[in-house]
Amino acid sequence: MFRRKPESPTALSHLEVVVMDSKELVEVVLPGTVEPEELQLRHRPVPRPGAGQIVVRVEATGVSFAEQQMRRGRYYDQPPFPFVPGYDLVGTVLTAGAGVAPGLVGTRVAALVKVGGWASHVVLDAAGVVEVPAAIGPAEAETLVVNGITAWQMLHRKARVRDGGTVLVHGANGGVGTVLVQLARAAGLQVIGTASARHHEALRELGAVPVDYRTEDVPARVRELAPGGVDAVFDHLGGRSVVDSWRLLAPGGTLVSYGSATTRDDSGSKQWPVLKILGRVWWWNALPNGRHSYFFNVWAGRALNRDRFRDRLRADLTQVFQALERGELTARIAARLPLTEVAEAMRLAESGTVTGKVVLVPEA
């Protein structure tokens, strides 16, 4: 537990251990384009839920690639500084507002929030959460919220590759990548995965054929492994990689682009890398070549039809949790750190040395 300077956020380097009031909310604030050590802790009372809302005591949240981009001001639709990052979370419902079924209190739930997850408590719309099976721990479930829903929907709602097909997963050692590899293998697909050499043994254990993007010519190596092309490519890299990925598709294949990781440390417009991908996707789909391309964002369609978005989130994330219970997925926890050690967690996630997801655990 931690002492704070009154009336203002507390720099992480100046924390002292003390007993903290359980009625106090602690959250991590991103004040601007700062180094991880300049993230701040803010303390305030735990809010009360309004009608249709719940208060969740967070048991696990995590560091996704989105937060890495947000720290640099590079996530294409991030809110203005300062704000609380945290794309997803898992926790237990403490209290419920009017109109919420009383039985929800005490239930462990998962939520996709985009921002606000790096906190000890959050207020959520009750209609937007997904119940977590009792047999799954909070940290294990956390690795599969944004990563799991992204992987499931890209594989099963966009690519839809038939049994026996071959797919290419870029960044196969990452949070989304490891889930994609396992879901694809469970669906009867052959998987080629790019990663640095240190992760190759882990990828082989998951059933993927690894390709070293640092020392190999990735397009040439993929063509050796799949001379007729691959049935789908999942590309989070953006930039030149999207073009190479499109050219690696077999007739009838599908490219799913879902990020611009190669531009994480660039300067200039944060929207331009995504706009370029969207332009290419539009152009490729207009060509009479029998192939398909998408730019996938897990939030797509939420503004147009929130109920449909929530229904799909609930259905698909439930499928992911069931796959974990069946043993088709393993929860890849790269590291588990207290929320107050978010600076170390961020640096670890950004290092590229880990497999799976770095999980943050707020202290009770």
C-alpha positions in Angstrom: 0.0 0.0 0.0 1.2 3.5 -0.7 1.4 7.0 0.7 0.7 9.9 -1.5 1.3 13.6 -1.5 -2.1 15.2 -0.9 -4.1 17.1 -3.6 -2.0 15.9 -6.5 -0.9 12.8 -8.5 2.2 11.1 -7.1 5.3 10.3 -9.1 6.0 6.6 -9.0 9.6 7.2 -7.8 8.5 8.8 -4.5 6.2 6.2 -3.1 6.4 4.9 0.5 4.8 1.8 1.9 1.9 2.3 4.3 -1.6 0.9 4.9 -4.2 2.3 2.5 -7.8 2.9 3.2 -9.8 0.3 1.3 -12.4 2.9 0.4 -9.8 4.7 -1.7 -9.4 4.3 -5.4 -5.8 4.3 -6.8 -5.2 4.8 -10.5 -2.3 5.4 -12.8 -2.3 8.6 -14.8 -0.6 9.2 -18.1 0.1 13.0 -17.9 1.7 13.3 -21.4 4.4 11.9 -23.6 6.6 10.7 -20.7 9.0 8.0 -19.7 7.5 5.1 -17.8 8.9 6.4 -14.5 7.0 9.6 -15.0 3.6 7.9 -14.8 1.7 9.1 -11.8 -0.5 7.6 -9.1 -3.7 9.4 -8.2 -5.9 8.7 -5.2 -9.6 9.5 -4.8 -12.7 8.1 -3.2 -14.3 5.1 -4.8 -17.3 6.4 -6.7 -20.8 5.1 -6.4 -22.5 3.4 -9.3 -25.3 5.1 -11.2 -28.4 3.5 -12.7 -27.3 0.5 -14.8 -23.8 0.7 -13.5 -21.5 -1.4 -11.3 -18.3 -0.8 -9.3 -15.7 -3.4 -10.0 -12.7 -4.1 -7.7 -9.9 -4.7 -10.3 -8.0 -7.9 -9.7 -5.9 -7.8 -12.9 -5.3 -5.5 -15.8 -2.4 -5.4 -18.2 0.0 -3.7 -20.6 -1.1 -4.0 -24.2 0.6 -2.5 -27.3 -2.0 0.2 -27.3 -0.7 1.7 -24.0 2.8 1.6 -25.4 1.6 3.8 -28.3 -0.4 6.0 -26.0 2.6 6.7 -23.8 4.2 8.2 -26.9 1.1 10.0 -28.1 1.0 7.6 -31.1 -2.3 5.7 -30.6 -4.5 7.1 -33.4 -7.6 7.9 -31.4 -6.4 8.2 -27.8 -8.0 10.8 -25.5 -6.2 14.1 -24.6 -3.7 14.0 -21.8 -3.9 13.4 -18.9 -5.9 10.2 -18.7 -5.9 6.8 -17.1 -4.7 4.0 -19.5 -5.7 0.4 -19.4 -7.5 -1.3 -22.3 -9.0 -4.2 -20.4 -9.5 -5.6 -16.9 -10.8 -8.5 -14.8 -12.3 -8.0 -11.4 -15.2 -8.6 -8.9 -18.4 -6.6 -8.8 -18.6 -4.8 -5.4 -21.7 -2.8 -5.8 -24.5 -2.3 -8.3 -26.7 0.7 -9.1 -30.5 0.8 -9.8 -31.7 -1.5 -12.5 -28.8 -4.0 -12.2 -29.6 -7.6 -11.2 -28.5 -8.0 -7.5 -27.0 -11.4 -8.3 -24.2 -9.7 -10.3 -22.6 -8.5 -7.0 -19.8 -10.8 -6.1 -19.3 -12.1 -9.6 -16.0 -12.0 -11.4 -16.3 -10.2 -14.7 -14.1 -9.1 -17.6 -14.4 -5.8 -19.4 -13.0 -4.1 -22.5 -12.7 -0.4 -21.6 -10.0 1.0 -24.0 -8.9 3.5 -21.3 -9.3 3.5 -17.5 -8.3 0.0 -16.6 -5.1 0.8 -14.7 -7.0 1.4 -11.4 -8.0 -0.4 -8.3 -11.7 0.2 -8.9 -13.7 1.2 -12.0 -17.3 2.1 -12.7 -18.7 0.2 -15.7 -22.0 -0.3 -17.5 -23.3 -3.6 -16.3 -24.5 -4.5 -19.8 -20.9 -4.3 -21.1 -19.2 -6.9 -18.9 -18.6 -10.6 -19.5 -18.8 -13.2 -16.7 -15.5 -15.1 -16.1 -15.9 -18.8 -15.4 -15.1 -19.7 -11.7 -12.3 -22.0 -12.7 -10.3 -19.3 -14.4 -8.1 -17.0 -12.2 -8.1 -13.2 -12.8 -4.6 -13.0 -14.2 -5.2 -15.9 -16.6 -8.5 -14.3 -17.7 -6.8 -10.9 -18.2 -4.4 -12.3 -20.8 -7.4 -13.3 -22.9 -9.6 -10.2 -22.8 -8.4 -7.7 -25.4 -5.9 -10.2 -26.8 -8.4 -13.1 -26.9 -11.3 -11.1 -28.4 -9.0 -9.6 -31.0 -7.6 -13.0 -32.0 -10.9 -14.7 -32.0 -12.7 -12.2 -34.1 -9.9 -11.8 -36.6 -9.6 -15.5 -37.1 -13.3 -16.6 -37.0 -15.2 -13.4 -38.1 -12.8 -12.0 -40.7 -10.3 -14.6 -42.1 -12.6 -17.7 -41.8 -9.9 -20.1 -43.1 -11.0 -23.6 -43.8 -9.6 -26.6 -41.9 -6.2 -27.6 -43.2 -5.3 -24.1 -44.4 -2.1 -22.2 -43.6 -1.8 -18.8 -41.9 1.0 -16.4 -41.2 1.0 -14.6 -37.8 3.4 -11.7 -37.4 4.7 -11.2 -33.8 3.6 -14.7 -32.9 5.2 -14.4 -29.4 3.2 -11.3 -28.4 -0.1 -11.1 -26.5 -2.4 -11.3 -29.5 0.0 -13.5 -31.4 0.3 -16.3 -28.9 -3.5 -16.5 -28.7 -3.9 -16.4 -32.5 -1.4 -19.3 -32.9 -3.3 -21.5 -30.4 -6.7 -20.7 -31.8 -5.5 -21.4 -35.3 -4.0 -24.7 -34.3 -7.2 -25.6 -32.5 -9.1 -24.9 -35.7 -6.9 -27.3 -37.7 -4.7 -24.8 -39.4 -1.0 -24.8 -40.1 0.7 -21.7 -38.6 3.9 -19.8 -39.6 4.9 -17.3 -36.9 7.4 -14.5 -37.0 9.5 -13.8 -33.9 13.1 -13.3 -32.9 15.1 -16.5 -32.3 14.8 -16.4 -28.5 11.0 -17.2 -28.9 11.3 -20.0 -31.4 11.2 -22.9 -29.0 8.1 -21.5 -27.4 6.4 -21.2 -30.8 7.3 -24.7 -31.7 5.7 -25.9 -28.5 2.5 -24.1 -29.6 2.7 -25.9 -32.9 3.9 -23.0 -35.1 6.8 -23.0 -37.6 8.9 -20.0 -36.5 10.6 -17.5 -38.9 13.2 -15.1 -37.5 12.3 -11.6 -38.8 15.7 -10.3 -37.7 17.9 -12.6 -39.7 15.7 -14.1 -42.4 14.0 -12.6 -45.5 10.5 -13.2 -44.2 8.6 -13.1 -47.6 11.2 -15.4 -49.2 11.1 -17.8 -46.2 7.3 -17.9 -46.1 7.2 -18.6 -49.9 9.5 -21.6 -49.2 7.1 -22.9 -46.5 3.9 -22.1 -48.5 4.8 -22.0 -52.2 1.2 -21.4 -53.2 0.7 -18.6 -50.7 -0.9 -18.5 -47.3 -4.7 -18.4 -46.7 -4.5 -15.6 -44.2 -2.0 -13.1 -42.8 -2.4 -11.3 -39.5 -0.3 -8.2 -39.5 0.1 -5.8 -36.6 3.2 -4.2 -38.0 1.9 -1.8 -40.7 4.2 0.1 -43.0 6.0 -2.0 -45.6 5.0 -5.2 -44.0 1.3 -4.8 -45.0 2.3 -4.7 -48.7 4.5 -7.8 -48.3 1.7 -9.6 -46.4 -0.8 -8.9 -49.2 1.6 -10.3 -51.8 2.0 -13.5 -49.7 -1.7 -14.4 -50.0 -2.9 -17.4 -51.9 -5.9 -16.9 -54.3 -8.9 -16.3 -52.1 -6.7 -15.4 -49.1 -7.4 -12.7 -46.5 -5.1 -10.1 -45.0 -6.1 -8.8 -41.6 -4.1 -5.7 -40.6 -4.7 -4.7 -37.0 -2.0 -2.2 -36.1 1.0 -0.1 -37.0 3.7 -1.3 -34.6 6.6 -0.3 -36.8 5.6 3.4 -36.4 5.5 3.3 -32.6 8.5 5.5 -32.2 7.9 7.7 -35.2 7.1 11.4 -35.0 4.5 13.3 -37.0 0.8 12.5 -37.4 -0.4 9.5 -35.4 -3.4 9.0 -37.8 -1.4 8.9 -41.0 0.0 5.3 -40.6 -3.6 4.0 -40.1 -5.0 6.1 -42.9 -2.4 4.7 -45.3 -3.4 1.1 -44.3 -7.1 2.0 -44.7 -6.3 3.4 -48.2 -4.5 0.3 -49.3 -7.2 -2.0 -47.9 -9.9 -0.1 -49.8 -7.8 -0.2 -53.1 -7.0 -3.9 -52.8 -10.6 -4.8 -52.1 -11.6 -2.9 -55.2 -9.3 -5.0 -57.4 -10.8 -8.1 -59.1 -8.2 -10.5 -57.6 -10.4 -12.7 -55.4 -8.4 -11.8 -52.3 -9.7 -9.8 -49.3 -8.2 -7.3 -46.8 -9.4 -5.7 -43.6 -8.2 -3.2 -41.1 -9.4 -4.7 -37.8 -10.1 -2.7 -34.7 -11.9 -4.4 -31.8 -14.0 -1.3 -31.3 -15.3 -1.1 -34.9 -19.0 -0.8 -35.0 -19.5 0.1 -31.3 -20.6 3.6 -32.1 -23.0 2.4 -34.8 -24.6 -0.4 -32.8 -23.6 -0.8 -29.2 -26.0 -3.6 -28.5 -24.6 -5.7 -31.3 -21.0 -4.9 -30.2 -21.8 -6.1 -26.7 -23.5 -9.2 -27.9 -20.6 -10.2 -30.0 -18.1 -9.4 -27.2 -20.0 -11.6 -24.8 -20.4 -14.5 -27.3 -16.8 -14.4 -28.6 -15.1 -13.9 -25.2 -17.1 -16.7 -23.8 -15.8 -18.9 -26.6 -12.3 -17.9 -25.7 -12.8 -18.7 -22.0 -14.3 -22.1 -23.0 -11.2 -22.8 -25.2 -9.0 -22.1 -22.2 -11.1 -24.5 -20.0 -10.8 -27.2 -22.8 -7.1 -26.9 -22.8 -7.0 -25.5 -26.4 -5.5 -22.3 -25.0 -2.9 -21.6 -22.3 -2.8 -18.2 -20.5 0.6 -16.8 -21.4 1.5 -14.5 -18.4 4.9 -12.9 -19.3 5.1 -11.3 -15.8 2.8 -10.4 -12.9 3.6 -7.1 -11.2 1.8 -4.8 -8.7 -0.1 -1.8 -10.3 2.3 0.5 -8.4 5.2 -1.1 -10.4 3.7 0.0 -13.7 6.9 1.6 -14.9 8.8 -1.7 -14.7 5.8 -3.4 -16.3 5.8 -1.0 -19.2 9.5 -1.3 -19.8 9.3 -5.1 -19.7 6.4 -5.1 -22.2 8.2 -2.8 -24.5 11.5 -4.8 -24.4 10.4 -7.4 -26.9 12.0 -10.1 -24.7 8.8 -11.7 -23.3 6.2 -14.1 -24.5 2.6 -13.4 -23.6 1.2 -10.5 -21.6 2.5 -8.4 -18.7 -0.2 -8.4 -16.1 -0.7 -5.7 -13.5 -2.3 -6.6 -10.2 -3.8 -3.9 -8.0 -3.1 -4.5 -4.3 -6.0 -5.3 -2.0 
